[in-house]
């Protein structure tokens, strides 16, 4: 029998990375919030890789932190090793990645939820959602009914979850936890369009069974750069990771047994991630490659489990043992948890707008893998946006919409709601046309004022931000005015760096612009340099060296924002507009973009179609 359990402003279904950020944001903005989880011990679980960040994902973590989210702070608290990826490339693609203690991360996030004012953490499986004219009714498997103003679905891979290991298949969420069995049918009854995606994870092996003697070491960076702008203590690397490679024997074992992979036997119908394929996918798709790299990474300080990044698989357990044992260093590896693939239900994100609210269902939001994305960081970013917007809606305030030119979060959401996701969406720097101005070093400049306006940035944090901006402005002014006189000592330094000597006074800013020089190289001749945060020097150097390119992108941004200001009616029937191609009419009627800029990014809408819309709007 059902019974009434209570009223809340916001309910969050799921306490993974999306659910955590959504619940914390909602509660911190003053909304009475409840977050449901199938298993209290799985809050903030990292069922796949024990890491936060990575290429483009590190940008998302910095942006989450700049807005007032929690992922970056907790990653710093649970860090085992920190590295800056892509150092050999331009600053637009520099990305932080932290190896973390996955159990500590989960425990820390759970405790933060427990301590948060206005927030209740509740273990229950949500089985049904009902629209009740002005509010939503959330029903659990125990029959408890909750009346709420807004609902955020953040079910991850639990919704209709099914595990595949070779010929073995069974209903399950990740890490052997119960799946969400009944909610999917309730969502279909609401009219939501669901589909099946799949992802996978590698085996975990016993550390003492690995032979590290001939493996390449991968050290962390020193000094450690934290994710969070709030982290002031100097973090220390605690572990070393290792690198190994597959070989021809590995390849033969997999190809001899490829018919037993559920990916190729037809057992799995869900679409897998294009940019994070399983090992058997790599072997088949890149058959010309002689070997594939794998990273051996610790799962935590107080566990002997090691994670084999790059080695996810859904082959049978006995086949897994054979191909793992064929790899250098893993000849005698003891597999503690086999690799598996997991198939799950997710929604077509074209049904949502840029606030992550469902267009046809006011007060209902989606976030994370439920929206068709992949990755902890993508999930957390969406959870934060959904939580903020649900709270703002409850309070009767204007929503927060982040555009493509202001953040990777805005790019991620805009891609999902205008282009959809035919396979699990992964953020990459190449997805942004404005990546030179969306660097991770300036995430606070771009987003902290927004977080402050919303109410997630404290006075202390904001004053610290303003002080940093003041110091940056003073330093930029100093280097533009400071003149370096030509001397033998200075010219010796310039010539040693293979750049031309100076014969007359040169401004310091012009020397920094030279590709061969840097702030660090010029330190010994810059006698009045202030003692400030080195990150300020780094940011100024990037802005100085790439000044022309940045100006060009800012002009493109201005042009894009002019397009965004040309609003399109939500009730417009595009079939009534003469000159639009049939495909464009169908796509525009399906998505109903907010503005001309968004319309221009819809797959199937051509520049000629946009010209027709411009003329129609002018009339």
N, C-alpha and C positions, 0 to 999 in steps of 0.2 A: 504494500500500500504506500502511496505517496503521502508526504507531509511537508508542511511549509517550514523552511529552515531559516529564512531571513532575507533582508533587503540589502543590496549593495549598489554602489554607483557603477562599478566596472567589474566584470568577471573575466579572468584570463584562463583559458583552457590550455594547460601545458606549462611546465616550469623548466623548459630547456633555455637555450640562450635567448630566443625571441621572447618567451614568456617572462623571463626574469626582468629584462629591460622594460617590457611593457608594464608589468606590475609595479616595479619601482617608480617609473615615471608617473604613472597614474596616482599612486599613493602620495608621492612627494608633491604633486600638484593639488593635494587636498581632497582627492576622491577616495571614498571608502571602497577598498578594493579586495577582492578575493581571487586567489590563484589556485587552480586545481592541478594536481599531479597524480598520476596512477600509482607512483611509488615515491614516497618522501625521500628515499635514499638516492633517487636518480635526479634530484634537483641540480641543474647546472652540469649534468653529466657530459663527458667528452667521449662518446662511444667509439669514435674513430681516432684521428690523430691527437696525441697529447700535446697540442700546440695551439697558440693563438697568433694570428697575423700571417704574414707571407706577402707575396707579390699582390699589390692592390688591396689585399685584405688588411694589411697593416695600415693603409690609408683609412679604411673604414673604422678600425679600432680607434685611431686618433680622432676621427670625426665624432664618433660616439662619445668619447671622453670630452671633447670640446663642447658638446651640447649639454653635458651633465650626466651622461650615462655611466655605467659601472664596469663594463668589460675590461677597459684598460687598467683601471686601478687594481682589479682582482688579478689580472694577468701579471702585473708587477709584483704583487704580494706572493704569488705562487710560482714565480719564475725560477727555472733551473738553468737555462742558458738563453742568452739574447744575441741575435745576429742581425745586422743590417744587410738585406739582400740587394743584389744588383749594384754594388758599389762601383763596378767597372763601367756602368752606364750613366746616363744623364740623371739629374736630380729628380726629374718627374717620376721615375720608376724606382727610386730608393724606397725600400719597404722593410719595416721592422718585423721580425718573427721571433716569438718566444717559445722555447720548449718549457712546458709547465708540468707541475705535479697535478695530475688530473683528479686525484681523490681530494687533495687539499683545495683545489679550485672549486670542486662541488661542495665541499663542507663550508668553505668561506661564503659562497653565494647563498647557500641555504641559510646560514646564520644571519646574513644581511637581510634576507627576506623576513626572517623571524623577528628581527629587531626593528624593522621599519614600521613607523607609526602609520596608521590607517590601512595596514595590510594584514590579511589573514591567509595563512598557507594551509591548504586543506587536501588531504589524501583521499581521492575519490575518482572514479571513472565517470565522466560526463557522457550520458547516453542520448540526450535529447535536447534540442533547442526549439523554442516556440516563440513566434512573434505575437505579442499580445496587445497591439494597439497602444503604443507609447512606452512600452517596456518589453524586456525579454524574460522568458522563463527558462532557467537552466535546471535540468533534472539529472540526478546522479543514479548510478546503478542501485543504490540503496533506497531510492525513492525520495530522496531529499530534493525539495524544490526551492530555488533561489530566484528572487525577483531582482532584476538588474537593469540599469539604464543603457549599458553598452556591453558588448561581448567581443573579446579578441581571441580568435582561434589560432593557437600556436602549437599544433599537435606534432610537429616534427615528422619522424618516420614511424610514429606509433599508430596512425590512423589506418586501420586495415592492414597492419604490418604482417609480413610473411617472410620467414628466413629460408634461404636456399643454400645448401651445401651438397653439391653433386645431385644425386637422385633423391636426397632427403629434403623435405619441405614441410614446414609447420608454421602455424600462426604464432607470431611473437613480435614484440618490439625489440629494440637494440639491447644487447647484453643480457638476453634471456628474460627480459621483463615483459609482463602481460601487454598485449596490444590494446588499442582502443577499438573495440569490436562493433559497437552499435551506433556510434555518432555519425558515421558516414551515411547511413541510410536516412537519418534525420536531416542531414544537410541536403541530400538529394531531394527529399520531400519539400524542402524550402525552394527548390529550383536551381540550386548551385550545380554547375557543371564540373564534375570531378574526373580525374584520369589517374593512371598508374605510372609512377616513376620508380626508379630503383637506384640504389647506391650500394657500396660495399666497403669492407674494411679488411685489413690484413690480419694474419695470425699474430699472437703474442707468444714470445719464446722466453725461456728461462735464461737469465743473464749468465749464470755459471756454465751453461752448456755451449756458449759461444766462444770461439777462438778469435780473440781480438788481435793476436800478434802481428798478422800481416795486413790488417785492415787500415785504410786511410783514416786518420783522425780529423774531426771537424770541431775546432775550438770555437768558443763564443768570442764576441768582440769585447775589447777593452778600450776605454771605459764603457760600461753598459749604459745605453740610452734607454730610458723608460718609455712606456706608452703614454702614461698619464701625465698631464701638466701639473697634477697635484702631488706626484711622487717627488719628494725632496731628498730622501736618503740615497746614498750611493749603493746601487745594487751590485751583487757579485755573482759571477757565473759559478755554478756548482757542479756541472757535469760536462763530459765530453761525448759527442756523438761520433758515429763511425759510418764509413761508406764502403759498400761492396757492389758487386756486379753479377748479373746473370751471365750464362755462357751457353754454348751450343747444346750441352747436355740438358740444361734447363729447358731450352726451346724445344728439344726433341720430346721430352717427357710431356710437355704441355700439348704439343701438336698430336702426339699419339693418343691423347686422352680428351681431345677437344670436343668429341661427340658426347662426352659425359658432363660437359659444362651446361648448366641450365640456360645459360645465355645463348648457346648454339643449338640445344636440343629442342627449344621452343617452350620450355617450362615457364620461363620468365617472359611476361608480356610487357612489363614496364620499360620505359625508356631510361637508359643510363646516362651518367654525366659524360659529356663529350670531352671535357678537358681534364678528367681525372679517371681514366679508364682502368679496368682490371688488368692484371698481368696477362691473362689469356687474350684480352682485347689488344694489348700492345703487341703481343707476338704475332697475331693475325694481321692487324692493320699496318704494322711496320715490319713486315717480314724480311726486309732487306737489312735491318739492323742486327748486328752480331750480338749485342748485349744491351741490357737495360740497367740503369743505376738504381740502387736502393739505399735508404738511410736507416741505420740502426739506432733507435732513440729510446732513452729510458722513459717509463711511464710515471715515475715518481721517485722521491727520496726513500720511501719506506716500502718499496716493492721491488721484486727482482724481475718483473715483467718488462720485456723490451718490445718496442713497436717497430715493425718493418715497413717503413713508409715507402710507397711505390709498389707494394706487393699484394694489393687486394686481389681476392679470387673467390670464385664460387665453385671451384672444382671439388670433387670428393675428397674426404679427409686423407685417405691413403695416398692419393695423387699429390696432394699438398705436401705431405711428408717427403715424398720422393723429390719434388722439385726444390723444396727448401733445402734439403740435404745436398743438393747438387751445387749449391752456392758457396763460394769461398767464405770461411768463417762459420758457416752454419752446418757443416758436415755432420755434426753430432747434436744439433740443436733439439732441445726438448720443447715441443709445441704445447703451450699451456692452454691456449684458446685457438681453435681453428679459424681461418678466414671464412667470411660468409658474405653473401649478397642479401639485401633486404629490399622488398618491394612494398610500396605504400601508396595510399591515396593522397592526392593533392588537388588543389583547385586551379581552374583556368584564371590567371590573374587579370585577364581582359575584362572581368566582371567588376573590377574595382576602379576607384579613381585615385588620384595622387595622394590622398590622405590615408589610403589603404582601407577605406570604407567601401563596402559593397554598394554599388549604385542602386540596385533594386531593393536593398535591405538596410535602411538607415539604422545606425547604431551597431551594425555587425562589421567587424574588421578581421583581416587576416594578416599573418606575419610568419616569416621564416620559411621552412621547407614546405609548409602547407601552401604557400604561394608559388611553389615551383622553383625555388632557388635551392642552392646547395651551400653548405659551409656554415660554421658557427658565426663568423663575422657578419655575413650577409643576413643571417637570422637576427642577430642582436640589433643590427641597424634598423631593420624593419620593425622589430618589436618596440624599439624606442619611439619610432615615428607613430606607430599605431597606438601606443600607450599615451603619448602626448596628445594626439588628436582625439582619442576617446575622452580624455579628461577635459580638453577644451570644449568638446561638444556638450558634455554634461554641464559645464559651467556657462554655456551659452556664448562662448567666445569664438572668434575667427580661427579656422584651422591653421596649422603650420604646414606649408608646402615648400619643400626644398627643390630648387630647380637644378638642371644639369650643370649650369655654369658655376654653381656655388658649392657643390659637393659631389663626392662619389655616391653618397647615400641618395641624393636627388637623381643621379644618373641611373642607379640601380632600380629605384622605384619607377622612374619614367620608362625605362626599358621594359619592365614587367607589365605595366598597365597599358602601354601603347603597342608593344611588339609581341607581348606574350612570352611564353617559354615552351618551346617544343621539346626541350630536354632540360635537366636540372641546370639552372642559371648560375654561373660562377662569375664573380666580378674580376675583371682584368683591366689594367691601365689602358689597354687599347680600346676599350669600350667608350672612353671619354674623348671627345674632340677638344677638350680644354685642359688636358692633363698637366700642362706646364704651369697653370695657375691653381691646379687642384693638388698641390704637393702635400705630403704629410707634415712637412715642417711648418706650414702656415695654416693648419687646420683650426688653430685657436683664433686667428685673425678672421677667418671666414665664418666661423660658427659660434664662438663664445658669446658675441653680442646677442645672437638669436636665443641661445640657451638662457642668457640673463633675462631677456625680455619675457620669455615663457615662464621663468621662475625656477629653473633647475640649477642655476649657477649662484653660489652663495656670495655675499658681500666680500668675504675674504678672498675667494677665488677670483672675483672680478677685479678687485683692487690690485691683485698680483698681476693680472693680465694687463691692466692699464699701465702699471709701472714698467712692464716689459716693453710695451708699445712706445712709451716715452723714451726709454733707453735706446731703443732701436732708432727712433727719429733723431735723437741727438747724435748717435754714432753715424748715421747716414749723412747728416749735415756736416759732421767733422771731416769725413773722408772726402766730401765734395769740395771742401774749402782748403784742406791741408795740401801744401805744395812741398814736394820732395826735391831738394836741390841736387844737381849732379855732383857726385864725388867719385873717387876711384873705388871706394868701398862699395858704394851702391851699384856702380856699373859692373864691378866684379861679380856681384850677386846676380845681376840681370844676365850677363854673358854666360855665367855658369848654368843658367836655366834656359839657355838657347833662345834668348829674346834680346832685342836690340838695346844698346845702352842709351842713356839720355844725355843730351848736350845742353838742354835748358831745363828749367824747373818743370816738373810734371806733377799733376794732381794725383793724390793717392788713389782716388777712385779710378783714374785711367790706367794706373798700374794694375789694380785688382782686376780690371776688365781683361787684361792679357791672358790668353789661355794657359800660358806656361807658368803664370804666377798665381798666388793665393794669399789669403790673409795670413796663413801660417808661415809661408816663405818670407813675407814682408815684415814679419814680427820684429826682427832684430833692427830694422831701420825705422820702425814706427815708434818713436820714443815716448809719445804721450798717449799711447793706446790705453783706454779705460779697462778696468778689471770688471768685466761683466760676463754674463752667461755666454759660453762659447756657441750655443745654439743661435744667438743673435748674430754673431759674426757669420755663421754658416748661411743664415737666411739672407743677410745683406749681400753676401758674396754671390749667391744664386741670382738675386734680383738684379745685381749690377751686371753680371756676366751675360744674362739672358734678357736684358732690358728690352731689346728690339723685338724679340719673339713674344715676350709677355705683352707688350703694347699691341702687337698684332692680334693676339688672342683676346685681349680685352675689347678690341674693336669688334671682333666676331661675337663676343658675348653681348655687347650692346645691340648688335643687329638681331641676335636671337631673342633678346628680351623685348625688342620692339614687336617682333612676331607674337610673343607670348601675350602682349597687351591687346592683341586683336581677338576679342572673345567671340566664341561661337555658341549659339543657343543650344541648350541641352535637349530641347524638344524638336530640333530641326530634323525634318525628313530629307535626307540628302538626295533621294530619288527625284525630288522636285526641282533640283538645280540642273539646268540645261548645260551640257558641256562636260560634266563629270563622267569619267569612264565607269562602266558597270562595276568593276572590281572595287574602285574607289568608293562608289556609293554603298556597296555592301559592307566594306571595312569601316567606313565612317559611321554608318548606321549601327554597326555592332559595338563600336567603342565609344562613340559620341565624345570626341575630344573637347577639352575645355577651351582651347584656343588654337589659333592658326599654327603656332610653333609646334604644339603637340601633334596636330594633324599631319604636319610635314614629316614626322618621324614614324608614322604608321606604315608598316610594310604593305605595299600595294597601292599607296598613294603617291603619285608621281609629281614632279615639279609643275607639270602642266595642269594637274588637278588643283594644286595650290594656287596657281594663277587664276583659275576659274573661281576659286573661293574668294580670292582678293577682290576680283571684279564684283562678285555677288555681294560681299560686305560693303564695298564702296557705294553700291546702289541702295 
